[in-house]
Each structure stands twice: as structure tokens, then as C-alpha cells.
Amino acid sequence: MLGVVSSFPCVVQVSCAHHCRDVAAGIAILREAGGLITSANPPPNPETDPIEEVRLGSRLYLAIRPAGDSEGETGRQAQERVVRETWKRVQGLDYTRPGA
């Protein structure tokens, strides 16, 4: 249920009751490979708010594939740039889940 297509981020919504282990495994694999996973819900200020680690059970995930360093930015900076550009283009869902 967690995926990335080419260099574009993939926003995934899942039901934790059925897929919690699959999501946890996807998060572990992506992190191990050097990827970044955060909430697909944009913060109030997507350009400057911190990019926080995803919370398992939040149901809204933004997965960014691993990226290598380039002449102008590090791989992590490139991932964060993609997160911020994505956040600027998506609408947040008014959705909260206790503990997530």
C-alpha cells in the first residue's frame, strides 16, 4: 500500500486495521534505503514548518524515494524540496486519529 512512482511522491491512504503491518514494513524498507516518509497532510506553512517523521496509524503518508547528492543540493535537501512542493499542491484533510 506504500509506493513511489518514478521520482514523483505517492500519497497513500490506508486503513490501519487491515494494513498496519504492511505500512510498517514499507516504512522500514523505505527508511533503510534512504527514503523519507512523512505526513501527506500539509502543515499550516509548508514552506518553513519542520518535516516531521510519519506516525504509524496516521493513514496519510507521503513517501519520497532515496535521492543522491547533486552539485547544488544534498539528497536529503532534494527530498525535502519535493515534500514542500507536494505540500503546496495538496489540500489537507480534516482528519485526526487519537495517538497518531
ZAMARGU-4260 file (C-alpha; in steps of 0.2 Angstrom, whole numbers, plus 5000, padded with zeros to 4 digits):
<rodrens>
0) 5000/5000/5000 | 5015/5011/5001 | 5023/5017/4984 | 5033/5029/4974 | 5031/5031/4955
5) 5047/5036/4947 | 5053/5052/4955 | 5036/5058/4960 | 5029/5056/4978 | 5015/5045/4981
10) 5001/5050/4993 | 4993/5034/5001 | 4978/5032/5012 | 4976/5016/5021 | 4965/5008/5034
15) 4977/5003/5048 | 4965/4990/5054 | 4969/4980/5039 | 4986/4985/5033 | 4996/4991/5048
20) 5010/4978/5047 | 5011/4981/5028 | 5013/5000/5031 | 5026/4997/5045 | 5036/4986/5033
25) 5035/4999/5019 | 5041/5012/5031 | 5056/5001/5037 | 5061/4997/5019 | 5060/5015/5013
30) 5070/5022/5028 | 5083/5008/5026 | 5085/5013/5008 | 5087/5031/5012 | 5070/5037/5008
35) 5059/5049/5018 | 5041/5047/5024 | 5031/5060/5032 | 5013/5065/5033 | 5004/5069/5016
40) 4994/5082/5026 | 5002/5099/5023 | 5006/5109/5039 | 5000/5127/5041 | 5016/5134/5032
45) 5023/5121/5020 | 5037/5132/5015 | 5045/5133/5033 | 5037/5121/5045 | 5048/5106/5050
50) 5046/5090/5041 | 5041/5078/5054 | 5043/5059/5054 | 5027/5049/5050 | 5017/5042/5063
55) 5011/5024/5060 | 4992/5024/5060 | 4990/5042/5054 | 4983/5034/5037 | 4990/5048/5026
60) 5008/5045/5020 | 5020/5054/5009 | 5034/5043/5003 | 5049/5050/4994 | 5062/5039/4986
65) 5080/5039/4990 | 5090/5053/4982 | 5108/5055/4978 | 5118/5071/4981 | 5120/5083/4966
70) 5131/5098/4964 | 5118/5110/4970 | 5110/5101/4985 | 5111/5085/4996 | 5100/5070/4993
75) 5091/5075/5009 | 5088/5093/5003 | 5081/5086/4987 | 5069/5075/4996 | 5063/5090/5007
80) 5061/5101/4992 | 5049/5088/4984 | 5040/5086/5001 | 5037/5105/5002 | 5032/5107/4983
85) 5020/5092/4986 | 5013/5100/5002 | 5010/5117/4992 | 4999/5107/4979 | 4988/5096/4990
90) 4974/5100/5002 | 4974/5095/5019 | 4961/5083/5026 | 4952/5087/5042 | 4956/5071/5049
95) 4964/5066/5066 | 4966/5049/5075 | 4970/5048/5093 | 4988/5043/5096 | 4993/5045/5078
</rodrens>
